[in-house]
Amino acid sequence: MKLHQSNIKNVDMADDVTIIEPCNLYECTLHENVFVGPFSEIQNGVIVGSHTRVQSHSFICEKVIIGDNCFIGHGVMFTNDLFKEGFPDADAMIETNIGNNVSIGSNATILPINICDGVVIGAGSVVTKNITTKGVYAGNPARLLRTLD
């Protein structure tokens, strides 16, 4: 049996980052004043921008870049693999980019897409397509409910 403990390993982080254990963080970058709640996992290559909060039980997979001043709610799941012929296609991993000042509600699922600055994603939403207009989005799949100034 192999047992791997929760771990913070090879994380490039600013001095004022707050991490509440237990969590798995490895080979990622956390900029100034980032908060990471317990039971979260942030994988290699992820970049989390300044003043961003990642709440508990969230999973941020490889190839995700999150901007500054963002809020990632409890239990948010990012995925970076697409399916091909009924199975995950390891060769099709796509980068996900989250703009600045984006708020993602609890239990949302974010597929490999891009979200522009100033977007609010409702709790439980499933984001399946790029978001290019500042606004409030919700549902499965997430749809624009109203634009924001």
Backbone bond lengths (Angstrom), bond angles and torsions (degrees), N, CA, C in turn:
res aa  C-N    CA-C-N  psi(-1)  N-CA   C-N-CA  omega(-1)  CA-C   N-CA-C  phi
1 M - - - 1.447 - - 1.521 108.77 -
2 K 1.337 115.97 136.30 1.453 121.51 174.28 1.520 108.11 -108.70
3 L 1.306 116.15 130.51 1.453 121.26 179.42 1.520 108.50 -121.06
4 H 1.318 116.79 122.92 1.455 121.97 178.18 1.520 108.13 -111.15
5 Q 1.305 116.34 124.66 1.455 122.11 179.74 1.522 110.48 -79.57
6 S 1.354 115.61 153.65 1.464 119.13 170.14 1.508 107.01 -55.54
7 N 1.334 115.52 142.81 1.457 116.65 -170.13 1.522 111.05 -153.67
8 I 1.307 114.14 152.07 1.454 122.56 169.32 1.517 104.87 -117.48
9 K 1.334 115.80 111.30 1.458 119.96 -169.50 1.523 110.42 -135.35
10 N 1.322 115.87 127.59 1.470 123.17 175.97 1.524 112.73 51.68
11 V 1.338 116.35 47.67 1.459 121.79 179.21 1.523 108.58 -98.32
12 D 1.324 115.87 127.51 1.465 122.24 175.46 1.523 106.52 -89.99
13 M 1.335 117.08 107.56 1.457 119.35 -174.40 1.520 112.18 -138.98
14 A 1.333 114.20 150.96 1.463 120.95 176.37 1.528 109.28 -69.78
15 D 1.331 115.92 161.86 1.463 121.14 -177.93 1.523 113.60 -64.83
16 D 1.326 118.16 -27.62 1.461 120.76 -174.37 1.529 113.58 -99.08
17 V 1.325 118.01 20.81 1.464 122.71 176.02 1.526 108.67 -74.56
18 T 1.336 116.71 141.19 1.466 122.32 176.02 1.518 108.47 -115.48
19 I 1.336 116.17 126.29 1.460 122.60 178.60 1.523 107.38 -126.96
20 I 1.326 116.23 126.41 1.461 121.50 177.11 1.532 107.11 -101.62
21 E 1.318 116.18 117.28 1.463 120.51 -178.62 1.525 110.34 -84.99
22 P 1.321 118.30 159.57 1.458 127.35 4.11 1.529 111.54 -84.05
23 C 1.306 114.81 147.23 1.460 121.55 173.34 1.522 108.84 -161.78
24 N 1.324 115.58 164.46 1.459 122.10 176.43 1.519 108.28 -112.12
25 L 1.300 115.88 115.04 1.459 121.93 176.09 1.513 106.31 -131.19
26 Y 1.325 116.81 124.69 1.460 117.75 179.49 1.518 111.20 -148.73
27 E 1.337 112.91 134.05 1.466 123.04 174.61 1.527 112.50 50.05
28 C 1.342 115.93 42.18 1.461 121.97 177.14 1.530 108.38 -119.87
29 T 1.334 116.53 175.15 1.459 121.68 179.84 1.521 109.06 -123.87
30 L 1.334 116.43 127.71 1.455 122.86 178.39 1.524 107.89 -120.01
31 H 1.328 116.79 116.39 1.459 121.39 -177.55 1.528 111.25 -79.50
32 E 1.325 117.06 -169.49 1.456 123.04 -172.74 1.528 112.26 -59.13
33 N 1.347 114.07 139.39 1.465 123.29 171.30 1.530 113.36 55.53
34 V 1.319 117.57 37.03 1.467 122.25 174.30 1.518 108.55 -83.87
35 F 1.323 116.30 142.68 1.456 122.93 174.69 1.519 107.98 -117.71
36 V 1.355 116.83 132.72 1.463 122.20 176.40 1.524 107.51 -125.49
37 G 1.332 115.95 120.00 1.459 121.25 -179.99 1.518 112.53 -78.91
38 P 1.341 116.26 168.69 1.460 121.00 -176.39 1.526 112.68 -66.65
39 F 1.312 114.70 158.46 1.465 123.72 176.31 1.527 112.36 61.88
40 S 1.320 116.01 27.55 1.466 121.10 176.45 1.518 109.31 -101.16
41 E 1.330 115.74 156.12 1.462 120.99 173.24 1.518 108.24 -129.77
42 I 1.329 114.83 129.42 1.459 121.63 175.60 1.516 106.64 -127.05
43 Q 1.339 115.89 117.93 1.456 121.02 -170.58 1.529 113.08 -90.79
44 N 1.330 114.14 177.32 1.462 120.87 -175.09 1.524 112.02 -62.40
45 G 1.326 114.48 141.48 1.451 121.74 177.07 1.519 114.62 85.90
46 V 1.320 118.34 -9.28 1.462 121.42 179.08 1.525 109.10 -71.07
47 I 1.330 116.29 141.28 1.460 122.27 173.92 1.521 107.53 -121.03
48 V 1.332 116.34 126.45 1.463 121.90 178.03 1.521 107.23 -114.48
49 G 1.337 116.44 121.37 1.454 122.82 -175.37 1.521 113.84 -72.46
50 S 1.317 115.15 167.81 1.468 123.65 -177.41 1.530 112.13 -58.27
51 H 1.326 114.69 144.32 1.470 123.17 174.33 1.526 112.67 60.12
52 T 1.311 116.75 30.66 1.464 122.05 178.27 1.515 109.17 -102.04
53 R 1.344 115.43 140.70 1.469 122.24 178.53 1.521 109.12 -112.14
54 V 1.322 115.22 128.48 1.459 122.14 174.59 1.526 105.77 -113.74
55 Q 1.319 116.48 111.32 1.454 120.53 -176.11 1.530 110.81 -77.73
56 S 1.325 116.00 174.50 1.459 122.30 -173.94 1.527 113.40 -60.83
57 H 1.318 114.90 154.98 1.457 124.57 173.24 1.534 114.37 63.37
58 S 1.322 117.29 21.10 1.464 120.39 178.86 1.518 110.31 -92.16
59 F 1.327 115.48 151.16 1.459 122.15 -179.65 1.520 108.33 -126.01
60 I 1.330 115.43 118.28 1.462 120.94 178.96 1.527 107.25 -118.82
61 C 1.327 115.03 108.42 1.458 121.20 -174.64 1.521 111.76 -82.85
62 E 1.325 115.40 174.05 1.465 121.99 177.28 1.518 111.05 -51.47
63 K 1.325 115.16 156.06 1.469 123.43 172.91 1.528 113.40 67.89
64 V 1.352 116.88 30.61 1.459 121.52 175.84 1.522 108.75 -115.19
65 I 1.329 116.00 132.34 1.466 121.97 174.83 1.519 106.83 -122.32
66 I 1.335 115.86 123.66 1.462 122.28 -178.61 1.521 107.83 -113.44
67 G 1.331 116.97 132.69 1.457 122.71 -177.20 1.519 113.92 -74.33
68 D 1.324 114.75 -167.59 1.465 122.84 -179.26 1.524 110.28 -83.96
69 N 1.339 114.78 153.86 1.472 122.60 173.75 1.523 112.88 56.47
70 C 1.318 116.45 41.01 1.461 120.95 179.26 1.526 110.45 -102.67
71 F 1.315 115.12 160.74 1.458 122.50 175.20 1.517 107.52 -127.96
72 I 1.328 116.03 122.19 1.459 122.86 177.65 1.528 105.43 -111.98
73 G 1.328 117.22 110.09 1.459 122.06 -174.35 1.518 113.63 -68.24
74 H 1.322 114.74 177.81 1.462 122.02 -179.74 1.527 110.53 -62.63
75 G 1.315 116.37 134.35 1.450 121.43 172.95 1.516 116.23 69.01
76 V 1.329 117.66 22.17 1.467 120.15 177.19 1.529 108.92 -73.45
77 M 1.323 116.39 134.56 1.455 122.03 -178.81 1.515 110.46 -117.61
78 F 1.320 115.82 124.48 1.455 122.13 172.12 1.520 107.14 -100.99
79 T 1.320 116.73 141.75 1.457 120.63 175.44 1.524 107.85 -128.84
80 N 1.299 117.20 145.63 1.465 119.70 -177.31 1.513 112.98 -126.22
81 D 1.310 117.29 11.85 1.466 117.94 179.94 1.526 109.79 -120.29
82 L 1.292 114.34 143.26 1.452 121.34 177.85 1.522 108.47 -105.26
83 F 1.313 116.06 161.63 1.459 119.94 -180.00 1.519 110.58 -96.86
84 K 1.315 114.69 145.61 1.456 122.09 176.83 1.525 106.22 -140.84
85 E 1.293 116.38 122.63 1.461 121.96 179.72 1.527 112.22 56.06
86 G 1.348 116.16 37.33 1.456 120.92 175.38 1.511 116.45 83.81
87 F 1.345 117.95 4.08 1.454 121.23 -178.66 1.532 109.42 -134.37
88 P 1.354 117.89 153.63 1.469 118.63 174.89 1.522 110.97 -57.40
89 D 1.313 116.99 135.64 1.455 122.95 -179.55 1.528 108.87 -100.32
90 A 1.314 116.86 96.32 1.470 122.12 -176.53 1.522 112.19 -60.29
91 D 1.307 118.00 -24.22 1.458 121.00 -179.59 1.522 113.10 -81.33
92 A 1.328 117.36 -7.64 1.462 120.63 -174.08 1.530 113.09 -107.68
93 M 1.334 118.24 18.81 1.454 119.41 179.26 1.523 109.88 -60.48
94 I 1.318 116.02 128.84 1.461 122.76 -175.46 1.515 109.20 -119.28
95 E 1.324 116.25 145.03 1.460 121.23 178.94 1.520 110.67 -72.74
96 T 1.322 115.98 141.52 1.462 123.56 175.52 1.519 107.73 -111.56
97 N 1.334 116.71 129.01 1.462 121.92 179.08 1.518 109.90 -119.64
98 I 1.322 115.81 123.49 1.458 122.28 177.27 1.527 106.58 -109.85
99 G 1.327 117.13 125.06 1.462 121.92 -177.58 1.515 113.12 -69.22
100 N 1.324 116.07 -171.45 1.463 122.84 177.25 1.529 109.78 -81.65
101 N 1.335 115.48 153.41 1.468 121.95 175.44 1.529 112.69 56.66
102 V 1.328 115.35 43.54 1.461 121.67 177.80 1.520 108.18 -106.74
103 S 1.329 115.66 135.83 1.463 121.82 177.41 1.523 108.15 -118.11
104 I 1.333 115.87 124.57 1.466 121.51 -178.80 1.527 107.60 -116.90
105 G 1.336 116.55 117.89 1.459 122.29 -176.46 1.513 113.45 -69.54
106 S 1.318 114.42 161.92 1.463 122.44 -177.68 1.522 111.98 -54.06
107 N 1.311 114.40 142.96 1.465 124.44 175.65 1.521 114.70 62.11
108 A 1.325 117.72 19.46 1.463 119.99 173.33 1.525 108.96 -74.68
109 T 1.316 115.54 153.48 1.462 122.10 174.84 1.521 107.09 -118.71
110 I 1.334 115.31 128.70 1.456 121.48 -177.18 1.526 108.50 -115.48
111 L 1.328 116.96 111.58 1.454 121.39 175.37 1.524 109.22 -77.23
112 P 1.323 119.15 173.91 1.471 120.32 -177.61 1.526 111.58 -69.64
113 I 1.333 115.10 94.99 1.464 122.64 -175.46 1.529 109.15 -142.68
114 N 1.331 115.85 -177.06 1.464 122.80 173.69 1.521 108.40 -120.30
115 I 1.330 116.08 137.96 1.457 122.45 176.64 1.521 107.27 -122.35
116 C 1.337 116.99 126.82 1.466 121.49 -178.95 1.529 111.04 -73.96
117 D 1.324 116.79 174.72 1.463 123.05 178.70 1.529 110.93 -62.35
118 G 1.345 115.36 150.31 1.452 121.43 169.02 1.507 116.57 71.93
119 V 1.312 117.56 34.34 1.468 121.90 -177.57 1.524 109.80 -108.05
120 V 1.329 115.89 144.84 1.459 122.91 172.75 1.530 107.39 -116.24
121 I 1.337 115.89 125.86 1.460 122.39 177.75 1.524 107.24 -108.48
122 G 1.318 117.20 123.36 1.459 121.53 -178.43 1.516 113.12 -67.68
123 A 1.332 115.09 154.37 1.460 121.77 178.81 1.524 110.01 -57.28
124 G 1.324 116.00 138.04 1.453 122.34 177.04 1.515 115.68 76.38
125 S 1.314 117.39 2.92 1.467 120.50 -179.04 1.516 111.62 -72.81
126 V 1.329 115.31 156.79 1.461 122.01 174.93 1.527 106.51 -121.02
127 V 1.335 115.28 112.86 1.464 120.72 -177.59 1.522 107.80 -94.38
128 T 1.348 115.41 113.77 1.459 121.10 -174.10 1.517 113.45 -111.59
129 K 1.352 116.66 -11.57 1.466 120.66 -177.05 1.517 110.11 -136.22
130 N 1.334 116.01 157.50 1.459 121.21 177.45 1.523 110.14 -55.77
131 I 1.344 115.11 143.71 1.464 121.67 175.44 1.517 106.84 -114.08
132 T 1.332 116.13 119.44 1.467 121.41 -175.10 1.522 113.03 -118.13
133 T 1.328 117.41 -0.83 1.461 121.92 -179.60 1.523 109.23 -120.67
134 K 1.327 116.42 127.85 1.459 122.45 178.75 1.530 109.30 -61.19
135 G 1.342 116.99 124.27 1.454 119.48 -178.65 1.512 112.62 177.35
136 V 1.332 114.38 -170.91 1.461 123.07 178.52 1.523 107.17 -105.92
137 Y 1.337 116.19 128.05 1.457 123.13 -177.56 1.520 108.91 -125.45
138 A 1.336 116.32 142.83 1.461 119.88 177.26 1.518 109.18 -157.20
139 G 1.320 114.50 160.73 1.459 121.50 174.71 1.508 113.30 108.77
140 N 1.349 113.62 -178.18 1.459 121.49 179.12 1.527 108.10 -134.25
141 P 1.319 117.03 101.30 1.473 127.69 -0.82 1.530 110.70 -75.35
142 A 1.332 115.24 156.90 1.464 120.68 -178.53 1.523 110.45 -62.89
143 R 1.324 115.47 135.44 1.463 122.56 179.45 1.521 109.14 -129.89
144 L 1.320 115.92 153.57 1.469 121.82 177.98 1.524 109.63 -66.87
145 L 1.351 115.86 123.06 1.462 121.08 175.82 1.513 111.12 -94.15
146 R 1.352 115.10 -40.62 1.466 120.24 176.68 1.511 109.24 -162.78
147 T 1.322 116.14 150.11 1.457 120.70 177.30 1.514 109.87 -82.48
148 L 1.314 116.11 159.90 1.464 123.16 177.16 1.519 108.78 -121.33
149 D 1.329 115.81 148.54 1.469 120.54 177.95 1.502 111.56 -74.03
